[in-house]
Amino acid sequence: MALSMEEQRILTQIEVRLSEDDPRLARRLARHGTRRGRRTRTVVLAAAVIIVLAAIGAAIAAAVL
């Protein structure tokens, strides 16, 4: 659903005020939905899965020995 012109104007004002009040947070929020941000989350998630699987494998190997 598209925003009305008034809603878009209000959103733009909020974005400008946020950038002025807390530029660091504004940058983080702007980056959050980008392809780079999604790719970073995907890489971190994949690394976490690999670490968990390695730990499970090590535990199973230790139990067998």
N, CA, C and O of each residue as an XYZ file, in Angstrom:
260
protein
N       0.842     -1.175      0.000
C       0.000      0.000      0.000
C       0.891      1.243      0.000
O       1.762      1.386      0.858
N       0.678      2.107     -0.930
C       1.488      3.311     -1.074
C       1.089      4.349     -0.025
O      -0.052      4.404      0.433
N       2.076      5.164      0.333
C       1.822      6.245      1.286
C       1.198      7.437      0.568
O       1.492      7.705     -0.597
N       0.337      8.141      1.282
C      -0.213      9.377      0.727
C       0.888     10.436      0.741
O       1.925     10.255      1.379
N       0.660     11.517      0.048
C       1.652     12.599      0.021
C       1.903     13.143      1.424
O       3.042     13.441      1.781
N       0.842     13.272      2.217
C       0.983     13.777      3.591
C       1.794     12.800      4.451
O       2.651     13.214      5.232
N       1.520     11.526      4.302
C       2.273     10.517      5.066
C       3.740     10.509      4.653
O       4.623     10.382      5.503
N       4.005     10.641      3.369
C       5.379     10.691      2.879
C       6.099     11.926      3.407
O       7.272     11.851      3.771
N       5.408     13.056      3.451
C       6.002     14.290      3.970
C       6.358     14.124      5.445
O       7.437     14.529      5.876
N       5.455     13.531      6.214
C       5.700     13.319      7.653
C       6.874     12.365      7.842
O       7.735     12.598      8.691
N       6.912     11.306      7.063
C       8.014     10.351      7.157
C       9.343     11.018      6.831
O      10.344     10.770      7.503
N       9.360     11.841      5.832
C      10.581     12.563      5.470
C      11.027     13.481      6.608
O      12.217     13.560      6.910
N      10.080     14.173      7.239
C      10.415     15.030      8.381
C      11.010     14.217      9.524
O      11.980     14.641     10.153
N      10.435     13.059      9.790
C      10.948     12.195     10.858
C      12.372     11.759     10.533
O      13.240     11.774     11.405
N      12.615     11.371      9.289
C      13.957     10.947      8.885
C      14.972     12.071      9.040
O      16.087     11.848      9.513
N      14.584     13.286      8.638
C      15.494     14.432      8.745
C      15.799     14.733     10.209
O      16.954     14.956     10.571
N      14.772     14.739     11.047
C      14.986     15.009     12.477
C      15.853     13.936     13.119
O      16.727     14.244     13.930
N      15.616     12.680     12.762
C      16.439     11.602     13.311
C      17.892     11.780     12.902
O      18.795     11.611     13.722
N      18.122     12.120     11.643
C      19.492     12.337     11.172
C      20.164     13.477     11.915
O      21.367     13.428     12.175
N      19.405     14.491     12.255
C      19.964     15.625     12.992
C      20.210     15.276     14.453
O      21.248     15.630     15.014
N      19.251     14.577     15.073
C      19.340     14.267     16.504
C      20.322     13.148     16.813
O      21.068     13.233     17.789
N      20.335     12.111     16.004
C      21.191     10.955     16.272
C      21.688     10.380     14.946
O      21.141      9.395     14.450
N      22.719     10.991     14.376
C      23.189     10.552     13.063
C      23.683      9.099     13.051
O      23.528      8.396     12.052
N      24.268      8.661     14.149
C      24.764      7.282     14.213
C      23.606      6.292     14.098
O      23.686      5.336     13.327
N      22.540      6.510     14.852
C      21.368      5.649     14.781
C      20.736      5.722     13.394
O      20.299      4.703     12.860
N      20.683      6.894     12.817
C      20.100      7.053     11.485
C      20.871      6.221     10.461
O      20.265      5.590      9.596
N      22.204      6.215     10.553
C      23.020      5.412      9.635
C      22.757      3.919      9.838
O      22.645      3.162      8.874
N      22.660      3.512     11.092
C      22.391      2.086     11.377
C      21.039      1.661     10.817
O      20.919      0.591     10.219
N      20.029      2.493     11.011
C      18.700      2.162     10.516
C      18.665      2.156      8.988
O      18.004      1.313      8.382
N      19.371      3.088      8.375
C      19.401      3.150      6.914
C      20.092      1.921      6.339
O      19.694      1.419      5.287
N      21.114      1.439      7.017
C      21.873      0.287      6.546
C      21.145     -1.026      6.837
O      21.399     -2.033      6.177
N      20.249     -1.020      7.812
C      19.601     -2.244      8.276
C      18.894     -3.010      7.168
O      18.987     -4.237      7.125
N      18.214     -2.348      6.299
C      17.453     -3.036      5.264
C      18.185     -3.190      3.947
O      17.612     -3.698      2.983
N      19.413     -2.773      3.881
C      20.139     -2.831      2.615
C      20.599     -4.242      2.315
O      20.601     -5.111      3.187
N      20.979     -4.452      1.099
C      21.485     -5.762      0.687
C      22.729     -6.129      1.491
O      22.902     -7.285      1.875
N      23.587     -5.157      1.743
C      24.801     -5.419      2.512
C      24.453     -5.881      3.920
O      25.068     -6.812      4.440
N      23.472     -5.235      4.536
C      23.056     -5.628      5.879
C      22.483     -7.034      5.902
O      22.765     -7.805      6.820
N      21.681     -7.375      4.899
C      21.113     -8.730      4.819
C      22.212     -9.750      4.585
O      22.196    -10.835      5.166
N      23.163     -9.403      3.737
C      24.267    -10.323      3.450
C      25.093    -10.558      4.702
O      25.498    -11.689      4.973
N      25.348     -9.512      5.465
C      26.114     -9.652      6.699
C      25.387    -10.555      7.682
O      26.002    -11.428      8.294
N      24.083    -10.353      7.839
C      23.306    -11.211      8.744
C      23.323    -12.654      8.273
O      23.402    -13.569      9.092
N      23.251    -12.872      6.960
C      23.275    -14.219      6.416
C      24.611    -14.899      6.698
O      24.649    -16.069      7.079
N      25.695    -14.171      6.514
C      27.027    -14.729      6.778
C      27.184    -15.058      8.257
O      27.703    -16.120      8.601
N      26.748    -14.175      9.120
C      26.851    -14.424     10.559
C      26.009    -15.630     10.945
O      26.458    -16.474     11.720
N      24.810    -15.720     10.422
C      23.950    -16.865     10.707
C      24.575    -18.164     10.211
O      24.556    -19.169     10.920
N      25.125    -18.154      9.010
C      25.765    -19.356      8.467
C      26.960    -19.761      9.324
O      27.160    -20.948      9.580
N      27.751    -18.796      9.766
C      28.893    -19.102     10.634
C      28.429    -19.690     11.956
O      29.045    -20.623     12.470
N      27.354    -19.156     12.506
C      26.826    -19.685     13.765
C      26.349    -21.122     13.599
O      26.587    -21.955     14.473
N      25.682    -21.421     12.497
C      25.218    -22.793     12.237
C      26.403    -23.740     12.111
O      26.373    -24.843     12.656
N      27.438    -23.325     11.403
C      28.627    -24.163     11.241
C      29.283    -24.431     12.591
O      29.693    -25.559     12.867
N      29.384    -23.413     13.427
C      29.992    -23.587     14.753
C      29.174    -24.548     15.601
O      29.736    -25.412     16.274
N      27.850    -24.407     15.577
C      26.992    -25.307     16.352
C      27.125    -26.732     15.840
O      27.232    -27.660     16.642
N      27.121    -26.929     14.541
C      27.270    -28.273     13.986
C      28.630    -28.875     14.328
O      28.725    -30.070     14.606
N      29.671    -28.066     14.309
C      31.004    -28.554     14.684
C      31.041    -28.963     16.157
O      31.648    -29.975     16.507
N      30.395    -28.181     17.013
C      30.361    -28.518     18.435
C      29.583    -29.808     18.671
O      29.983    -30.630     19.496
N      28.479    -29.992     17.957
C      27.690    -31.234     18.084
C      28.522    -32.415     17.589
O      28.550    -33.468     18.226
N      29.193    -32.241     16.464
C      30.054    -33.312     15.939
C      31.161    -33.674     16.902
O      31.461    -34.854     17.087
N      31.773    -32.676     17.520
C      32.841    -32.925     18.496
C      32.300    -33.652     19.709
O      32.959    -34.544     20.244
N      31.110    -33.281     20.146
C      30.509    -33.943     21.309
C      30.183    -35.393     20.995
O      30.400    -36.271     21.830
N      29.675    -35.648     19.829
C      29.362    -37.022     19.427
C      30.645    -37.846     19.308
O      30.693    -38.990     19.759
N      31.685    -37.263     18.701
C      32.960    -37.972     18.563
C      33.558    -38.288     19.926
O      34.101    -39.374     20.124
N      33.466    -37.363     20.861
C      33.998    -37.580     22.205
C      33.201    -38.660     22.942
O      33.770    -39.428     23.717
N      31.910    -38.721     22.706
C      31.074    -39.716     23.363
C      31.346    -41.110     22.817
O      31.259    -42.090     23.557
N      31.670    -41.214     21.544
C      31.945    -42.502     20.919
C      33.273    -43.063     21.391
O      33.410    -44.273     21.570
N      34.243    -42.203     21.589
C      35.577    -42.635     22.020
C      35.476    -42.965     23.467
O      36.467    -43.359     24.082
